Amino acid sequence: MSGEALYQHLENGATTVCRAWTVTRRDGQVLGFTDHDRDLVVQDILCRADTGMTARALQQTTGLSVDNSEAIGALSAAAISEGDILAGRFDGAEVRAFLVNWANPADNIEQFRGSLGEIERSGGSFRAELRGLAEILNQPQGQAYMPRCSAVLGDDRCRFHTDQPGYSALWEVEQVEEGRVFTQSEIGGFDAGWFAHGRFEMLTGAAAGLVGMVKNDAVDGGGRRIELWQSINAPILPGDQFRVIAGCDKADTTCRSKFANFLNFRGFPHIPGEDWLASYPVPGRPNSGGRRITGAGQ
């Protein structure tokens, strides 16, 4: 009904319309913006007028082509801060754009829905690419056939519960270097390398909600050293809590021995490799045509 009322308003000739945007981050926080000179409540979301947020005209076409647009704004602590952009909190955030009758904000229509793409920062401002819903059609789909597992540990295909005892650890930060290397005096009863390829989650502090992937997990006489592939781009202080989850290298032997989850293994460990496909008969090498792997299928 709000859309029909807005269409009737637009037919009058003299209109009182503006634009509004909502941004929903992956951590659940919702931000609202408008180019009107006063704050508006659109779809139960407060859209602020003092953020300096604007957007270029939406270019939309019929069919499955990707909608193109940009969002431009000033960096501010009250709206979108440079620290949050650097930390990746807005990566992949959902964006909705509305045309609104500011005299009656309940009359509005959604003109665009998509996500934030590449974000550029320059001179205290930012420029963000808006990607339409058709963008997902540019992503590869379907099953990947490879020796190692294609699932992510703990997802719906893997079905392994990472909250089981012995597969995660909750620690407080003791020493941290460059937001990437964490040194703990407590080993926690886990073998060296137990968390390699695992998930790292910050739970408290300024970096709460940010995640990383473990590159190396080493144990020596001084404790445990956990190294991430990339830095957590937010301040991390001693005493902040983090969780680290056991890592999986996606090999069938790891799935069987470390997680006892081979029934849900999503790889093809016996698929022939390129070396086998390109092989040729060699004198002295068995060429009986028998099965390639002893015990296959058992």
Long-range contacts (C-beta under 8 A, 24 or more apart in sequence): 2-106, 2-107, 2-108, 2-109, 3-107, 3-108, 3-109, 5-101, 5-104, 5-106, 5-107, 6-99, 6-100, 6-101, 6-107, 6-108, 6-109, 7-109, 9-101, 9-107, 15-101, 16-101, 16-102, 16-103, 17-99, 17-100, 17-101, 17-102, 18-99, 18-100, 18-102, 19-55, 19-97, 19-98, 19-99, 19-100, 20-47, 20-97, 20-98, 20-100, 20-108, 21-47, 21-53, 21-55, 21-71, 21-95, 21-96, 21-97, 21-98, 22-47, 22-95, 22-96, 22-98, 23-90, 23-93, 23-94, 23-95, 23-116, 24-93, 24-94, 24-95, 24-96, 25-89, 25-90, 25-93, 26-89, 26-91, 26-92, 26-93, 27-89, 27-209, 29-89, 31-79, 31-80, 33-73, 33-79, 34-100, 36-100, 36-102, 38-102, 40-100, 40-102, 40-105, 41-105, 42-98, 42-100, 42-105, 42-108, 43-98, 43-108, 48-78, 48-79, 50-78, 51-76, 51-78, 51-79, 51-80, 52-76, 52-79, 53-79, 53-80, 55-97, 55-130, 58-97, 58-111, 58-112, 60-111, 60-112, 60-132, 64-134, 64-137, 65-134, 66-131, 66-132, 66-134, 66-135, 66-138, 67-112, 67-114, 67-130, 67-131, 67-132, 67-133, 67-134, 68-130, 68-132, 69-97, 69-112, 69-130, 70-127, 70-128, 70-129, 70-130, 71-95, 71-116, 71-127, 71-128, 71-130, 72-125, 72-126, 72-127, 72-128, 73-125, 73-126, 74-124, 74-125, 74-126, 75-121, 75-124, 75-125, 75-126, 80-126, 82-121, 82-126, 83-233, 83-234, 85-119, 85-121, 85-126, 86-233, 86-234, 87-207, 87-210, 87-232, 87-233, 87-234, 88-210, 88-233, 89-209, 89-210, 90-116, 90-119, 90-128, 91-116, 91-119, 92-116, 95-130, 145-268, 145-271, 146-267, 146-268, 146-271, 147-252, 147-267, 147-268, 147-269, 147-270, 147-271, 147-273, 148-249, 148-250, 148-251, 148-252, 148-267, 148-269, 149-248, 149-250, 149-251, 149-252, 149-255, 149-265, 149-266, 149-267, 150-250, 150-266, 150-267, 151-264, 151-266, 153-198, 153-199, 153-245, 153-246, 153-247, 153-248, 153-259, 154-245, 157-264, 157-266, 158-261, 158-264, 158-266, 159-261, 159-264, 160-259, 160-261, 160-264, 162-199, 162-245, 162-246, 166-246, 167-245, 167-246, 167-259, 168-243, 168-244, 168-245, 168-246, 169-195, 169-243, 169-244, 170-203, 170-241, 170-242, 170-243, 171-241, 171-242, 171-243, 171-244, 172-238, 172-239, 172-240, 172-241, 172-242, 173-236, 173-237, 173-238, 173-239, 173-240, 173-241, 173-242, 174-238, 175-238, 176-236, 176-238, 178-231, 179-207, 179-231, 179-232, 179-233, 179-234, 179-236, 180-212, 180-227, 180-228, 180-230, 180-231, 180-232, 181-225, 181-226, 181-227, 181-228, 182-225, 182-226, 182-227, 182-228, 182-242, 183-222, 183-223, 183-224, 183-225, 183-226, 184-223, 184-224, 184-225, 184-226, 185-222, 185-223, 186-223, 186-224, 187-219, 187-223, 187-224, 188-224, 190-219, 190-224, 190-246, 191-219, 192-217, 192-218, 192-219, 193-217, 193-218, 193-247, 194-246, 194-247, 195-226, 195-244, 195-245, 195-246, 195-247, 196-247, 196-249, 197-247, 197-248, 197-249, 197-250, 198-244, 198-245, 198-246, 198-247, 198-248, 199-244, 199-245, 199-247, 200-226, 200-228, 200-242, 200-243, 200-244, 200-245, 201-242, 201-243, 201-244, 201-245, 202-232, 202-234, 202-236, 202-240, 202-241, 202-242, 203-240, 203-241, 203-242, 203-243, 204-240, 204-241, 205-235, 205-236, 205-237, 205-239, 205-240, 205-241, 206-234, 206-235, 206-236, 206-237, 207-232, 207-234, 207-235, 207-236, 207-240, 208-240, 210-234, 214-244, 214-247, 217-247, 270-296
